[in-house]
Amino acid sequence: MTDRATLQALIEQGYAARQKGDVEAILALFHPDGRFHLMGAAQFTPVCGLAAGQDALRAAMGGLVAGFAFLQRDIVSLLIDGEQAAVHSHVTLRAVASDKTVTTDILDLWKFRDGKILELVEFADTALINSL
């Protein structure tokens, strides 16, 4: 089992890579069987859905990085239990297409295996995303 400090460092590295818009650095943190799931109904919010495996992760992360710039992230709470973590963040982001900036909260649920991200499930305000 990976220790708490290592998992927290992986989470922080993931958020730093996302803020920089570095898709390859994000992918390097994922397990080969990694999955990312932005929760929501894809028929109403097209960026929502499940990406499983490196090719799908590259496409999903590339699309999110191209569409939304994370300007600021403040971690409100971070809970780590074994190989899982929950992070509540307060974020400011900018939609690239509209140049609109908003502040909102996000909940990320993480699972790890072999010191890598096995699964990241993200809950965001999809109505707000659609308004951008």
C-alpha positions in Angstrom: 0.0 0.0 0.0 1.2 3.5 -0.9 1.7 5.8 2.1 -0.4 8.9 2.7 2.4 11.4 1.9 3.0 9.8 -1.5 -0.7 9.8 -2.4 -1.0 13.5 -1.4 2.0 14.3 -3.5 0.4 12.5 -6.5 -2.8 14.5 -6.1 -0.8 17.8 -5.9 1.2 16.8 -8.9 -2.0 16.1 -10.8 -3.5 19.4 -9.9 -0.3 21.3 -10.8 -0.1 19.6 -14.2 -3.7 20.4 -14.9 -3.2 24.0 -14.0 -0.2 24.2 -16.4 -2.3 22.5 -19.1 0.4 19.7 -19.4 -1.6 16.7 -20.7 1.5 14.4 -20.9 2.4 15.2 -17.3 -1.2 14.3 -16.3 -1.1 11.1 -18.2 2.2 10.1 -16.6 0.5 10.0 -13.2 -2.2 7.5 -14.4 -1.9 3.7 -14.1 -2.0 1.9 -17.5 -5.5 0.8 -16.6 -6.4 4.3 -15.5 -9.9 5.8 -15.8 -11.3 9.4 -15.6 -15.0 10.0 -15.2 -16.4 13.5 -15.3 -19.9 12.9 -13.9 -22.9 14.2 -15.7 -25.1 13.5 -18.6 -23.0 13.6 -21.8 -26.1 14.3 -23.9 -26.5 17.7 -22.1 -22.8 18.4 -21.2 -20.6 16.9 -23.9 -17.4 17.1 -21.8 -18.9 14.6 -19.3 -18.3 10.9 -19.6 -15.8 8.1 -18.9 -12.4 7.8 -20.4 -10.6 4.4 -19.8 -7.1 3.6 -21.0 -4.2 5.9 -22.1 -5.7 6.8 -25.6 -9.1 7.8 -24.2 -7.4 9.6 -21.2 -5.2 11.6 -23.7 -8.3 12.6 -25.7 -10.4 13.5 -22.6 -7.6 15.4 -20.9 -6.6 17.1 -24.1 -10.2 18.3 -24.7 -10.6 19.5 -21.1 -7.2 21.4 -21.2 -8.1 22.9 -24.5 -11.5 24.0 -23.3 -10.9 25.1 -19.7 -8.0 26.8 -18.0 -7.7 26.4 -14.3 -6.5 29.7 -12.9 -6.7 28.9 -9.2 -7.4 25.9 -7.0 -7.7 26.0 -3.2 -8.2 22.6 -1.5 -10.9 23.0 1.0 -10.5 19.4 2.4 -8.4 16.4 1.6 -9.2 12.9 3.0 -7.0 9.9 2.4 -8.1 6.4 3.5 -5.9 3.6 2.3 -5.6 3.7 -1.5 -8.5 6.2 -1.9 -8.8 9.9 -1.4 -11.5 12.6 -1.6 -10.7 16.2 -2.4 -13.1 19.2 -2.2 -11.6 22.1 -4.1 -12.7 25.7 -4.7 -11.6 26.6 -8.2 -11.5 29.5 -10.6 -11.5 28.6 -14.2 -11.8 30.2 -17.6 -13.6 28.8 -20.6 -11.3 29.2 -23.5 -14.0 29.6 -26.2 -16.0 32.3 -24.4 -13.2 33.8 -22.2 -15.7 33.7 -19.3 -14.2 33.2 -15.8 -16.1 31.5 -13.0 -15.5 30.3 -9.5 -17.1 27.0 -8.3 -16.5 23.9 -6.2 -15.4 20.5 -7.4 -15.3 17.1 -5.7 -12.7 14.6 -6.8 -12.7 10.9 -5.8 -9.4 9.2 -6.3 -8.3 5.5 -6.3 -4.7 4.5 -6.6 -2.8 1.3 -7.5 1.0 0.8 -7.6 1.6 4.5 -6.8 -0.4 5.7 -9.8 -3.9 7.0 -10.3 -6.2 4.1 -11.1 -9.4 6.1 -11.1 -10.4 9.8 -10.8 -14.1 10.6 -10.6 -14.9 14.3 -10.7 -18.2 16.0 -9.8 -18.6 19.5 -11.1 -21.4 22.0 -11.7 -22.5 20.9 -15.1 -25.2 23.6 -15.4 -22.4 26.1 -14.9 -20.2 24.4 -17.5 -23.1 24.6 -19.9 -23.4 28.3 -19.3 -19.9 29.0 -20.5 
